[in-house]
Amino acid sequence: MPSKQIPRNEIEKHNTADDLWVVIDSAVYDLTKFKAMHPGGLSVLLDPEIAGQDATEAFFGLHRYEVLARPQYQRLKIGIIEGATPHLHGRVAGELSRVPYGEPTWLSAGYHSPYYTEGHRAFQKTVRLFFDEVVYFDALDREADGKRPSQSVIDKMSQLNMHAMRMGPGKHLQGRKLMNGLVKPEEFDYFHELIITQEFARSSLRGYGDGLLGGKVIGLPPVLNFGSDKVKAKVIPEVLEGKKFICLAISEAHAGSDVMGLQTTAVKSEDGAEWIINGTKKWITNGTFADYFTVGCRTEDGFTVILVERGPGVETKPIKTSYSSTAGTAYITFDNVRVPIGNTLGEDGGGIFVMLSNFNHERWVMCCSSARSQRGIIEECLKWTTQRKVFGKPLHSQAVIRAKLAAMIERAESVQAWLENITYQMCNMSYKQQAGKLAGQIALLKSYSTACGQDTARDAVQIFGGRGITQNGMGKFIEHYHRTIPFDSLLGGAEDVLADLGVRQALRAMPKDVKL
């Protein structure tokens, strides 16, 4: 049935505590019975500019649109202003943002890109709708309760082979139907993977983002590239179908970026058939619920990577961090854990080559996520500074605010442009060429993008003020980003370490015959 049409002059008659109406976006709400439950108190509602008046501007200075969509508040709606039509809306599943810089340029109306095909564009639409409808609300719930991502979400991703696509192009996609046939395995490239990662970052929250098999993205490649046929035949299908979980277990309390300084040991049994592993690992993403652990060990021949299956002697404990426990961050103890020699990934003593081949892709994925997350913060800030009024004018009327917005936009656009250039190189280089030519560039981009993210987080808090450090309400996404951005700056290598790596790579390529 159509909403009841209420004459505009009728509204102002209902302006007392016993008969209280307000208008928000042309919809009329009866707050008479709600007034005692209003979190801001009755006095706010009885303000002469609120009671019996159009309170749209005041409402959106204090509340996000999603508040109106909640069932308990929808029940308060009694009609629509006569002749008027509500025109404001919040998040719409699958919709492109119309906020300037709310989307990367290739998705913005009227702009062009040499990198993306029509196939990429169709893929993006389908992926966004999936993440908005399936992932977004689970991310909100799990970030709140700290439980790992729902198995139902993992299963739905598996049905589309999303877990396999998150590993990038490769043989592991052969014979799989990707996104219900939207893209053929042989056509899937790094731009498709970039789209998945960025849409995921847009629809997710930081702890949940790692919890939704972030450990697989970094823990499975060594199995894919260096595991024996027997190991791959067992592990890969289980993980890509979301039936088992895997994590990368390298960092220790005594060895973070210094992977050669780790103290976990693996010695061969007397008959040479097994490894016996002892030691601890710390800050391991997905470790609390992982079934497999890709473990860096010190052996007689040096640094070696070994696949460990959860079993006797493996103990995991959750670590409390500044983001949700949904990520499953763990402290792991290996106590005389016996593992078949056949679980060695690569050669004994060749672990550094296994990990170096993994780092480029891991860091590139983090850059994809970082670039998109920053853009989400820009959109929040542009919306807020437009609807927030100070001194009778929008917040963006202040020059200092516009300067912060300009810096945010500059950082996000430069990160995305560099990222897309590197992605194009990846699409046109072999894996070996990528390792030789892009390791330094990806390391520098990762360092730069996360440093940009930290600057943007700080500026966003200043723009939102107290709301930017409050875990609900208008600034909840700003608070979350500011609280969790340090993870990006550390995972995959600390910013300073990666910046130095990039420069050292450049110096090794310096020609000997060039002088000033």
N, C-alpha and C positions, 0 to 999 in steps of 0.2 A: 504494500500500500504506500502511496506517496506520503511524505512527511507533512504534518499539519502546518499550514501557512498561518503565520502570526503577524499581525500588523506591527510595524515598527514602533508606533506610538503606544502600543500596549505594553511593551517591555519595561518602560521606565516606571510603570505603576507598581512593579514588583521589586522593591528596593529596601525591604526591611528584613530583620532576622527571621521573622515568621513567614515571610513571603519573598523569597530571594531568587531572582532570575539573572542570568548574564548571557551575553552573546559572544560566541567565539567562531570566527569565520562563517558568519551568517547563520549558524546553528544556535538554537535557543536551549539553554540548560537550566533546569530547576534545581538549585543547590540548597533548598530549604532543609531537606532531611540530611544533606551531606555536610552542612556547615560545621557540625561538631567534630567531624572526622578530617576536616581540611588541615593538612600538616602545617600550614602557615598561620592558622588561627582565624577566628571569626573576624577580627578587626580588619584583616586584609580584604575580606569579601565585602565588608560594609563600607569600604572606601567609596565616597560619592562618585568617583570616576569608574568604579567597578560595578556596584550594585545597581541593577536595572539598566546597565549601559553595555556598549560594545567593548568587551575586555580583551579583544584579540591581541592588541599590541602588548598589553600587560602580561597576558598569559604566555606569549612566546618570548618574553623577557625572562621568564622563570622556568618554563617547562619545554621539554622536547615534544614534538608532534605525537610521538608514540604513546604519550599519556592519554591523549584523546581516544586512541584506538582500543584502549583496555575496556573489556566488557563492563566493569563496574562503573565506568564513566559514560560509556555509551548508553547505559540505562537511564542516565540523568537527562538525556536529550529529549525534549518534548516537541520540537518542531523546527521550522526554518522561517527566517524573516520573509515576509510576503514579497514576492517578486525577486528575491535574491537567490544566488547559487553559490554554495561553498566552492572555493577555488584553490585552497591550499591542500597540500598532501605531503606525506612523509615518504618513507622508503617504499618503493614499488619493486617487487621482484623482477629481475632481469632488465630493468630500465637503465639507460645511460644517464649519467648526471649531466644537467644543463648548467651547472655552476662552472664558471671559467676555471680552467686548470684542474677541474675535478676528475677529468679523464686524461690519459696520455694523448698526445696530439693525434695519433693515428685513428683514435676513436671519436675525435671531436668534429662536429659538423663543419664541412668546408675545407678541411685540411687533408693533406695527402702524405703518403709514405712510400718509399721504394721497397720497404721490407715485407709488407703484409699483403697477401693475396685475398681474393674474395673468399677462398676456402678458409683462411685464417679468421676472417670476419664472421663467417657463419659459425665457425668453431667457437669463437669468443661468446657469441650470443647464447649458444647452448650451454657452455660451461658456466657462464654467469648465472643463468636461470637455475641451473642445478645447485650451485653453491648457495644462492639466495634462498632457495626453497628447502634444501636438505641440510645444509651445514650451518647457516647463520644462527638459527635459534638453538641448535644443539650447542654451538659455541658459547652462547650467552649462558645457557643452563650449566654447562660443565665448568665454565670459568668460575661460576658462582659456587658450585658444590665441590669442585676439586676432583671429581671423578674423571676417569679417562674417557675419551670420546666414545659415544654410544656405538655398540657393535652394529646396530641397524644402519648407521651412517657408513661405517666401514664396508658393510655388505653391499650397500647401494653403489658405492664407489667401485667396488670390485666388479659389479655387474656391467659397468661401463668400461672396465679395464683402466680406471683412473690411476690405480696404484702402479700399474705398469708404465703408464704414460708419464708419471712423475719421475721416472728414472731416466727420461730422455729418449732420444732415438737409439735404435740398436736391434740386435738379433732377438732380444727378449720380447719384442713386439710381434714377431713373425707368427702368423696363424691366429692372431687375436683380432676380435671385432672391436674397434675403438669408437667409443661414443655412438654405439648402435650403427656403426658403419659410416659415420660422418667423415672420417679421414682414414685412408688406407695406411697400413703399417709402414709401407715403403715411402709414403709421402710425409709422414710425421717428422717434423724437424724441431730445432731448438726454439723457434718462435712459437710453435704449438705448446711446448713445455713452458715457455715464458708466460704465455697466456694463462695456463693452468695455475702457475705459481702466483701470478699477480691477482687473478680473480679470487684465489684462495685467501691471499693476504687481505684483500678488500672485504671479504665476508666473514673473516675470522677474528680471533683475539690471540694475543701473543702466546700465552701458555697452551691454549687449545691448538694453535697452529703447530707447535712442536709436538703436542700430544697426539695429533692425528697422523701418526706414523712418520714423524720427522726423523726418527731413528732409522727408519727403513731407507730414507733417501740417502743417508750417509753411511749406513751400516751394510746395505746389500751390495753396492757396487764392487767391493773387493771380492765378494762371492761370485758375482756375475763375471768378473774379469779374470779372476785368479783361482777360483775353486775348481776342484776335480770334477769330472763328469758326474761321479756318484753323488758328491755333495750338492752340485747344482740341481741335479734331477730331484733330489729330496727337498731342498730348502726353497728354491726359487718359486715353485708353484704354490707352496704353502703361504709364503709371504705375500706374493702378488695377488693372491685370492683373499687376503685378509684373515686367513685362518690361524696364522702364527705371526709373531712380532719379533723384530730384530733391532738391535741397537749397535752403535759404534762405541767401544769401550777403550779409549786411549788415555785420556787425561787422568792424572793422579794428583794427590795432594802435593807431591814433590816434583811433578813434571806436567806442565800444561803445554805451552807452546814448544817447550824443549822435549820433543818426543823421544830423542835419543837418551834422555836422562831418566826414563821410567824405570821402576824397580820391580814390577811384576815379573816373575821368572817362570820359565818353562824348561823343564829338564826331561830327557827321554828316559823311559822305563828301562829296566835291565834288558828286556828282550827287544827294545827298540820299536815296539808296536804302538806306544802311547806317549803323549806328552803328560807331564804332571805339573800343573799350574798352581802357583801360590802368589798372592799379592792382593792389592786393592785398587779400585778405580773410583773416581769421584766426579760428580757433576754429569753423570751419564744420562742423556735424554732418552726417555722411554724405558730406562733400566728397570723400573719397578714392575713393569708388566711384560718385559721381553722374554721370549722363549729362546732366542739365539743372541749371542754376544760376539761381535767381531772384535777380538782382543789383541792389543799390542803387547808383546812380551819380550823380555830379554832372554835370549838363549845363548848357548856356547858360541854360536856363530854370529851373534849380533841381534839386531832388532828383527823380530819375526811376528807376522800376523796370523792368528789362529782362530778358527771358528769354534766357539764353545756353546754347547746346548745346555739349557738349564737342567740341573740334576744335582746329585749329591755333591756337597762341598761348595755350591754356589748360593750365596746369600745376598739379597738386595734389601736396602733400607731407603725409605724416602728421605730426600733432603729438602728442607724448607728454603724456598727462594723468594725473591720479590715478585714472582708471578705465580699463577695458580699451579697447584699440584697435579692438575690434569696433564701436564707434560711428562709426569712420571720420572722426574729427575732423581737419580739414585746414587747411593754409595754402595759399591759392590765388593764383596769379599770372595776370593777364590782360595779355598782351603784344600790342598791336595786333590784338585779336580783332575780327573783322568779323561783325556781326550784322544781319539784315534789320530795317529800321525797323518792319516789321509785328510784331516781337517785343516792342515796347513794351507794357508792362502798364499800362493806364490812360493818362492824358495825360502828355505831356512836361512835366515840372515838377510833376506831380501825385502824385509818389511817396509823399508823406506821407499822403495819403488812402488809398492802396493799403495802406500798412503799418498805419495805425491800424485799418482794417477787419479786419486780420489778427491784431492783438495780443490783442484780447479773447478770441478762441477759443483762441489759442495759450496764453495764461495760464490760462484756465479748464481746459484739458487738463492743464496742469502741476499745478493744484490737485487735480484728480481723482486723479492719480498720487500726489501728496504725501500726501493723506489716507489712501489705502490702504496706502502704504508704512509710514507711522507705525504703523498698526494691526498690520502684520506684526511690527514690532519689539516691540510690546506683548505679542503672543502669545509670541514667543521669550522675553521676560523673565518672563512669568508661568509658563511651563513650567520655565524654569531655576530660578527662585526657589522653586519647589515641590519639585523633585527634588534640588537642591543642598543638602547638609547642612553647617552650620557650628555649632560648639559643641554638637553633638548635636541640633540642631534645623534645620528648613527655613530657608533664607536669608530668606524673607519674615517670619520671626519677629522680625527686626530692624525697629524702627520707622522708621529712616532709609530702609530699602529700600521699605517700604510707602508712605512719603511720595513717593519717586521714581515709584513705580508710579501713585500717585494723580495726580500732575502729568501723566504721560504720557497717562493715560486722559482727563483733562480736556481736554488739548490736542486729542487725536484726535477726541473727540466734538464739540467746538465747531467744529472745522474742517469735519467732515462735515455738521453741521447747517447751517452757513452756506452751504456748497457746495450742498446740496440746495435751499435756499431760492433761491439765485441760479439754479440750473438750472431750477427751476419758473418763474421770471420769464422765462428765455430761451425756454422752451416756449410762453410766452404773449405774447411781444413780437416785433415784426418786427425784421429785422436793423438797421434804422435806429434803432428805439427802443432796442435793446440798446446800440448805440454811444453814444446820448445818456444813458441812465440807468444802465448797468451798468459802464461803463469804470472809474469810480472804485471801485466795489464790488469788481470783479474784481481790480483792482490792489491794493487793500488786503488782500483775501483771499489773493492770491498771496504778498504780503509776509509776512502773518501765518502762513500755512501752512508756508512754508519756514523761518521763524524757529522755529516750533514743532518742526519736524523736526530742526533743529540742536540744540535743547534736549534733545529726546528721544534723539538720537544720543549726546550727551554723557552723559546719565543712564544709558543702556544700557551704555556702556563701563564706567562705575563699578560697575554691577551685576554685569557679567561679569568684571570685573578683567582680568587678563592675557589671558584668553581673548577679550576684546573687542577686542584689537589683534592677534589671530592669524588668519591668512588660511585656516585650516582648523580642523576640530574643532568643539567646542561653540559657539564664538562667531563662526563664520565669517561669518554673515549680519550680525552686529552690526558686525564690523570693516568689512565691505563697505559697509554703510550709513553708518557714521561717516566713511569715506574718501571717499564719493561724494556725500554730502548737500550740499557746497558748490556742486555743479553746479546743483541746484534753486534755490539762493539767488541765482544769477546769470543763468541762462538766462531769456529773456523779460523781462529788466529786473532790475537789482539791487534788493534789498529796500528800501533807503533811497529809491531813486529812485521805486519804485512806491508806497511809503507817502506820499511827498510828492505824487505825482500824485493819489492818492485824496483827500488833503486839499484840494488846489487845485481839484479837481472840485467838492468840497463847498462851498468858499468862493465859487465862481462862481454857485452856486445859492442863496446866502444872500439872503433877502428884505431889501429896503432899509428897510422900515418896522418892523423888529423891534428893540426895545431891551430892556435889562434893566429 
